[in-house]
């Protein structure tokens, strides 16, 4: 039987009174004397209070003391997963399941960790193992359906959702409706997704997740008035919800609504605005190049978070974008010295950008070498490393890295009927309903589609997808492997798409120089090209010119676009387009691909 102190701590924890849990535990028990239940409540209360390092320290002690108690190992694993230590968390969960092969939470969290690592086959396996013990458990079935969905097994996932819809009571129904609606959204079946969500909102009229998803599906159906109504309803319920405010700001911007950030700024000025909202607002506004509004957010937060490393990293970025490099250096040093342990990759990256802006290639080389070791699959560290090489005039190493023989050009016109491109144009024209370029993207003076375009079942889209996949596989498999090169080290593997979208460039439209850090092979297919490309290089694709205001480094390589042409290139290469000055539009489809594990 639990002692009274443990009972009180558990009750306080269940009531989410985390400060009282911490005070009661520290005054009455202690990590060396506690039982496992009160110890887990204490560690989780520290976690929920934002003290992750202390929570991790407590859990390390608990995991040693209660090494055979699965729920202790599970709690520690959850924390490790939350801070990105997936492999350590997975190992603890495997240990917990060895102790108790029927430990349901262990399977669920193991599957969740695999999903976060994008190892969806392993996530699917974990759910199936758990279902051997509890074949009718709705939580496991919905987890399995989610893993199947992520693994592109949409038919199997939908079958599970449909079976569950018949038998689940209302409380489970909300989560089920949301998950099933997300699958229908992937299939671009927005109307049926809305029908499901309308049922959910009847059950819980003030469920913010349901309302936001209703709004998003109306946006995708280009029913913008209905979308705005739902967003406004969600904002009225949860005005300080960071993810909601950011999503709504994106939508207002893309639709060309006057003062698109007004709602967000009102929330930031609220005295109860959270740290998460402030940080999210800084990220969005800097990406949107709203430097005056960014200054307002900084002034609102500086009294509270001037010693927070992430906040100071954004302050440094703001100074850099305002070309105040001396102040940027001071702010980034504060971010580094305020960090507990090694600075985050975001802080180190900003430190690298400041070095590049100052023309300090040697410092930048050192920073990006270290980041390459920390995140081996992030292509962006190679992009910025190449810029440092260019500054240092290390031409041999630069050209070995940025080898433009790895840019491949081919045309679809020789293998498709004459009507293929007009069919594609007709399809894409109906998909561009926005009036603004998206925030945080390279596009200027044009529009970009919302969803993954290669998920569209339209035959003309699927024909193009298949052809591009064939061309990409043929190109990459023809390359010689080189383990020292970020692109060539992975050639020869099968490929998969990780994102695809269409862009409609208008007068004065262009792409700023950019790169795709989460890709490996990127590409653009030119659908409809205006005559302006024949005049002075307008709209030409250019490689090697960095997008750093203080640097004036030339492009290395350019390509004149033509309708029906596909250009493939390593994702880490700087690439952008020269502006159009005439009125005709340019219509393209772009995408990223990665090699299979």
N, C-alpha and C positions, 0 to 999 in steps of 0.2 A: 504493500500500500504506500502511496506517495505521502511524503511528509507535508505539513501545512505550507511551508515556504515554497516548495516545488509547486504545489497546487496553485498558490497565489501567483507565482511567476508565469505559469502556463496560462492562467486566466488573463493576466495583464497582456501577455503576448497575443492571445486570441482577440483581445480588444484593441490591438495595435497600439498599445501605450508603451512604445519602445523605450522611451526615456526612463519610465518607472521600472521596466524590466531590468534595465542596466543598473539603476540605483539599488534596487532590491537585491539583485544577484551579488553585486560587488560588496554590499554591506553585510550580507547574511551568509554567503556561500563561498564563492571563489572557484576557479577552474580546477584546482587540485583536490577539492573536497566534494564537488557537485556530483549529482547523479546525471545520467546522459540526457534525460528530458530537459531539465533546467539548463544544462550546458548548451544544448542546441538552441533553446529559446534565447539565451544570452547572446550567443554568436550571431544568430539571425537578427536580433534586435540591433546589434552593432552594424550589421550589414545594411539593414533598412535605414539606419541613421546616417549612412554614408561613410562610416569608418571601416572601409574594406580591409585595410592592412591589419588592423587590430582584430577584426573578425577572422581573418585568415590565420593569424597567430593563435587565436583561441582554438580554432578548428584543428590546427596541427596538434595541439596538446590533447584535445578531445579524441582525435583519431588514434593517438598512441594509447591513451588510457582505455578507450572502448573500441579496440581494434576489431572486435568480433560482433559489434552492434551495427547492423546494416543501416539503420536510419541516421546514425551519426556519420558514417561514411558517405551516405547519400547527401546529407546537408553540406558536408565539406565539398563534395563533388559539385553541387549546385553553385556554391560560391566560386569555385575554380572556373567553372564554365562561364559564370557571369563576368569574370575578369579576363577571360580569353585564354585561360590555361586549359584548353580542351583535352589535350592528351593526358595530363595529370588527373583531370576530373574523370575521364573515361577509365583510367586504371583503377581509381577508387571504386567506381560503380561495378566494374568487373569483379573486384574483390568482394563487394557486398553481395553480388549475385552468386558467387561461389559459396558464401556462407549460407545464404538463403535463396535457392533457385526459384522460389515462388514470390520473391520480393517485388511487388508490382511497381512501386515507385522507381526502383532501380532500372527496370526495363524502359520505363517511360523516359526517364532522364538520360539514359544511355542513348536512346533513339533521338532525343532532342539534341544531345551533343553532336551526334553524327550528322544530324540535319544542319546544325550551325556550321559544321565543317564541310557542308555540301556533299557528304558521303551518304546519299539517299538510299543506296542499295543496302548499306549496313544498317541504316535507320529502319528500313522496311524489315530486315531480318530480325532486329530486336523486338519490333512490335509482334511479328509472327511467333517468336519464341514465347512472349508473354501470353499470347492468345491460346497457346497450347494448354496453359493452366486455366485461363479465364476466357473461353471462346466467345462469350456473349457480352463481355465488358464493353460498354459504349465508349469509354475514354480510350481504350486501346484500339477499337475499331476506327474511331475518328482519327487517332494518331496514324494508324496504318494508311487510311485513305489520304491523309495529308502527305505522307512519305511517297505514296504511289503517285500522287499529283505532281510532286516535285521531281519525280523520276520519269515524268511524261507518260505515265500509265493512266491516262485520264479515264479510259473506259472502266477499268477495274475500280478506280476511286469513285467514279460516279455511281457504280453499282452498289457500293457500300453505303454511300450517302442515301440512295433511294430506299434501300432496305431499312436503314435507321430511321428515316422519316416516317415510316409506317408505325414504328413501335416506341419511339422515344417520347417521354413526357415533356411538357413545356420547358422546364429549366434547362434540360439538355438541348431542347430544340433551338434555343438562341444560338448556341455555339455551332450546332449543326447547320443552321441556316446560314450563318456567316461563312463557314468553311465551304459549304456547297456553292454558295453564291460566288466565292472567290474562284472556284473551279469553272463555273459558268462564265465568269469574267475572262479567265484565260482563254476559254473557247470563243470569246467575244459574243456570247449569247446574253447580252445585257438585259434584254426584256425579261427573260426568265429569272435572271438574278434579281431584278427589281421585284418580281412577283414573290419570290422567297423572302426577300427582306421586308416587304410590306406585311407579310404574315408575322415576321419576327417583331416588327414595331407595334403590331396589335397586342402582342404578349407583353412587351416592355416598351411603352411609348417613349420613355426617356433614356433608352439605351443609346449612349453616344456612338458606340462602335457601329451599331446598326444604321443610325442616322447618317453617319459619315459615309458608309458604304453605299447607302441609297443615293446620296449626293454624287459620289464619284461615278456610279453607273449612269446617272442622268447626264453627267458631263460627257461621258463616252458615247451616249446616244445623241449628243449635241442638243439636249434639252436643258439649256443653260438656265432659264428662269426657274425651273423646278429644282435644279441643283443648288442655286443660290438660296432658295427657301429652306432646303434641308441643312445647308451649311450654317445659315443664320440660326436655325433652331438648335443645332449642336453647340454653336458658340454661346447661345443664351444659357444652355445647361452647364457647359464647362468652359467658361471664358478664359481660363488660365491653362488649359490643356495645350502643352507645347506642340505635340504632333498635329493636332487639329488646327491650331493657329498657323503653322507653317504650311500645311496642305492648302488651307483656304487662301492664304496669301499667294501661293503658286497659281491657284485657279483664277483669282482676281486679276493677277498680272497677265496670265495667258489670254484672258478674255478682254483685256484692255480696259478694265474698270478703273475709273478715276480714283486716285489715291489708293492703290491696291494694298498698301501696307498699313492703312489707317487702323484696322481692327487689331493687327499685331502690335502696333505701337501703343495703342490704348492698353492692351494687356501688359506690356512691358512696364508701363508707367504705374501700374497697379502696385500698391505697397505690398501686396501678398504674392507678387510675381516670383516664381521659383528660379533657382539657379539654372535648371534645365531649359526653361523658357528663354532666359537671357542668352545663354550660350547658343541655342537654336536660332534665335533672332540674329545674333551677330554673324553666324555662319551664312544664313540666308541673305542678309542685307549686303554683306561683303561680296557674295557671289553675284548679287544683282547690281553691284557697283553703286549702291546707295550710300555713299560715304558720309553725307550729312546726317542721315538717319542712324547710321552706325555710331556716329559720335554721340548722339542722344542716348543710345543704349549703353555705351561705355560710361557716360556721365552718370547714368542711373545705377550702374553696377559697381563703379570703382570704389565706393565707400564700403562695399560689402565683400568684394572678391578681388581686391587688388593684390592679394597674396596667393590667389589661386592660379596654378600654372596654365590651365587651359584658357581662362579668361585673359591672362596676360599674353598668351600666344596670339589671341585675336586682336588685342591691342597692338601688338607688334605688327601684325598683318595690315591693320588699318593704317598705321604710320608708314609702312612700306608703300602701300598703294597711294598714299598721299605724298609720296616722295620725300618723306622725312626719315631718312635712313639712320641718322644718328639716334633719334628717339626710338626707332624700331630696334636698334641694337640694345638699347637700355632695357626696353620692355622684354625682349626675348631672353636677355640674361636673367631677368627676374623670374621668367617662366622656368628657366633651367634650374636656378638655385632654389626655387620653391618646390620643385618636384621631389617626391619621396621615392628614392631609387632612381634608376635611369629615366631621363626625360622620355615622354611618349614620342612615337614616330611623327606625330603631327607637329610637335614642338621642334624636333630635329629638322623636319622638312622646312618649317618656316625659317629656322636658322640657316638652312642651306639656301633658301630663296634670297634671304638678305645678303648672304655672301655673294651670290651670283649678281644681285643688283649692284653691289659694290665693286664688281669686277674681280673679286677675290676667288679665283678659280681653285687655288690650292686648298683653301679651307673647305670649299664646296666639294671637291674631290674626296676629301677625308670623310665628310659627313655622309655623302651618298654611298661610299664604299661600305660604311658601317650599316646603313639602312638596307643595302642589298643583302647583307648577311642576316639582318633581323627579319626581313620579309622577302624571301627568295623569289616569290611568284609575282611581286608587285613590279610591273613593267616601268612604272613612273620613275623609280629610282635610277634606272638606266637612262631614261630621257634626260634627267637633270644632270646625271654624271656626264653624258655626252656634251651638254652645254658647258660644263666646267672644262672638259677637254678642249672645246672650241675656244674658250677664253684663253686657255693656256697654250694655244697653238700646238697642241699635241696631235699633229695631223695624221700620222701613221695610225695611232691607236683610235683616233676619231673615225677614220674611214674604214677601219676594220669593224668597228661597232656599227656605224651608220653606213652600211654597204647598200647602195641603191640598186645593185643587181638583185636585191631581195624585194624589189618592187615589181610586181607582175601585172601586165596589162593584157586583157583578152576581150573579144567581142562576142556577143550572143547572136548577132545578126546572121551569121552563116549557118546557124542550126535551128532557127525559129522562123515561122512564117511571117510574112510582112505585117500581118495584123496584130502581132504580139505586143509591140510597143504601144500602139494606140489603145489596146485593151488595158494595158498596165496604167497608162496615163489616165484613162477614164476612172479606173478604180481609185487611184491615189488622189485625184482631184476632189473626190467626195469625202476624203478623210481629213483634209486640212480645213478645220473650222475655226482655228484660233486666230487672234489678231496680233499676237506678240511672240517673240522667241522665248523659249523656256529659260528659267533662271539657272545659272550655274553651268550652262552649256556654252559651246564655242560659237553657236549660231548668233548672228546679228542681222536684222533686216529680213526676217522670214519666219516661217512656222515649222513646227516639228510635231509629228504624231505622238500620241500618248503611249499606246500599248505596244507590245512586241509584235511587229507587223508580220513576222513569219509565223505567228500563231493563227493568222487569218486563214480560214479554210478555202477562200476563193481560189479556184483553179489557177488563175494567172499568177497569183502570189506563190502558190505551192510549186508551180513549174519553175519560177525564177529561183526559189529556195533550193530546189533539187539541183538545178544547173550550177548555182554558185557553190554548193557543197561539192559537186563533182570537180569543178575547177580548182577549188581550194585544196582538196585532197591531192589532186594531181600535182599541183604546184609544190606543196610542202613535202610530199613524199619523194620528189625529184631532187631535194636539197641534200647535201652532204652534212652529216651530223657533226657538230662541234660543241663539246660540253662547256667550253669557255665562253660561248656566245649566248645571250639571253633568249634569242629566238631559235637559233640552230640546235641548241641542246635538246629541244623537244620534237624535232622534225621526225616524220615517219609514223606518228601516232594518229589514230582516228580523231576527227574533229567534231565539235558540237557548237551550236550557236549559243551565245550567252545574252544577246540583245540585238534588236534590229528595229529600225525606225526610218521614216521618210522625212525628207526636208524639202521645203518649198522656199527657195531664195527669191527675194523680190528686188526691186530697184535699190541700189546701194547696199544690197545684201552681201554677206561674206561670212566665212568662218575664221575666227581668230585662231592663231596657231595653238594647237593642243595635242594631247596624247591620251591614250586609253589605258590607265594603270591596271585595270582588272581584265584586260583582254590579253591576247597573245598574237593573233592574226586579226587585223582589221581590214575593212574594205568599203568601197563605195561603188554603187552601180548607177551609172548616169542614164536617166530615163528620158528626160526632155531637156534639150540644151538650146539656148537662144543664140542667134547669130552674133551676139556681142563677143563671144569667145574668139572670134576671128579678128577682133580689134584690140590691139595693144595688150593682149594677155588677160583680158577681163575674165574672171571666173576660173582661171587656171588653178590647178592643185599644186601647191608648193610644199617642199619638204625642207626641214632643217633650220627654219627661222624661229628662234625662241620667242615666246610671248612673255617677255619681261621688259617693262617699260624703259628701264634704265640701260638696256642693252640694245645696240644697233648692229646686230649680226645678220648677214645676208642669208637668203635661201640657198640651198645647195643644188636643188633639183626640181624641175617643174614638169607638169604633164598637162597637155591641152585636152579637156574633156570632149567626148563625143557620145551621142546617143547610142545606147546599146553596149557601152564599154564598161567593163569591170576592172577596177584597180585594187589589187591586194598588196598589203604591206605590213611589216611588223608593227605591233601596237605601240611600241615605245618610241617610234619616230615622231618628232614634231611634224605636224602637217596642218595646213589651213588653206584658205582660198583667197585669191585677190578679189576685191570688190567689183560688183557690176555697177555701172553708172547709167545704164539704160533701163527701159521699162519692162522688158521681157523677163519672165520668171525662169528659174532653173529647178528641175524636179529630180530628186535622187532618192535612192535607198541606201542606207549605211548599216553596218553591222559589226559585231565583234565575235570572234571564235576562240575557243581554247582547246588544247589537246586533251584526250581522255587520260585519266590517271593510270 
